[in-house]
Amino acid sequence: MYLDNTHETMPRADLELLQLERLRETLRVAQNSPFYRERLQQAGVAPENIRRHADISRIPFTYKEDLRSQGQALLARPLSEMVRLHASSGTTGQATVIYYTREDIETWAELVARSMYMTGLRPGDVFQNMMGYGLFTGGLGFHYGAERLGALTIPVGAGNSQRQVQLMQQFCTTAVHIIPSYALYLLTTFEHLGVDPRDLPLRLAFIGAEPHTEDVRRRIEEAYGLKAFNSYGLSELNGPGVAFECPEQNGMHVWEDHFLLEVIDPQTLEPAAPGEVGEVVLTNLSRRGMPILRYRTRDLASVVPGSCPCGRSHRRLSRIQGRTDDMLIVKGVNIFPMQIERVLMAMPEVETNYLVELTRENFNDLMCVKVEVQQEFFQEDLKYLKSLQKKITAALKSELLVTPRVELVEPQTLPRSEGKALRVVDRR
Ligand code: DLL
């Protein structure tokens, strides 16, 4: 049931002691980088100052901007000891680059293996990795983890939908790693090929890298006939394998022996109580090449209160509710794209794709939500379509407090992505 019994079920008190020990060591390592040497000196923080958990707040935050502007000044070891780099365009523009030593790659593989094992993946499984290989961490991160675990790994990468289905049939794929919006999209290829995914031996899906709702998970599970597990990570902190759902499917365990988790109020910077949504702040506790301290992820989530029946002592993070920087302000109202997705995906008439377009006319914000609805509704009379449009508009209005213009479009007419979905176009 556990890949690493000792660490996964470690009593909280021991886990917290281990964290402090590893944090002090990480500070020692970080002091070798020109960037942190200066930052920590300015803040007057040395490893020996960190005695209790409360001392963590003395360590300065690190921002995406620091990674962009400082680049290799964050390296704590010579460049010649780095064996890999990844880059993320992130959700907001220019790339940030992360370097890994051989040891870092091994630790990362171990965490991804631990995560997949937790959901039930075992040697003997056939794992089809449908995420982009290359600079994105989703491909190689899971690849190394799956091989470490001992699953037969198919490194197909993203896209090429017909081939994905053929490979699943040919090699009897039992587990897939897939972007949730692409998992929904791929269903149309199955339909086109006349193949029912439920007839295949698929039993596990790892879905992550982009926000999605509980309804999206349910749709994927039902359509494919498998269990789908939410997986969270970011390149700055390795990539995938930071937090992952266990069979309880109620929050993602953050691997706290390798990451220090804080959830804070982004305005007051005070810690958020369990159950309270705040910004996720993460610190590497085991990375050697480029450790990052108190990284402001911009992701909004909460800690799931209480302990998990699975027996793991590592705290659970809720679904990511949005980001502090993807908040839209429409007519003065704050709106997170996830609110729109929640409303749409709860409606059975709605297909799997939608697009939010924001424009400005005479200084007035206009929000248009284009929604793909099932083909059968276009065969109905116009009156029916009108009433569906009204229903969607009303549901969105009651959630958002802004009335959008809703356009119903036929399935497969909105742009698709093989990577992270693009849901909002802001033309203001
Ligand atoms: O997306 C790493 C990853 C790959 C995670 C494969 C899971 C699976 P980045 O490209 O650096 O790294 O993007 C990180 O994506 O800060 C979140 O905003 C978002 N994100 C990642 N996982 C989830 C998730 C990878 N499960 C950024 N739910 C993060 C919601 C997610 N958002």
Residues whose N, C-alpha, C, O or C-beta is under 5 A from the ligand:
A	BS01	DLL	S88 T137 G138 I207 G208 A209 E210 P211 H212 S231 Y232 G233 L234 S235 E236 G239 P240 T297 D299 I320
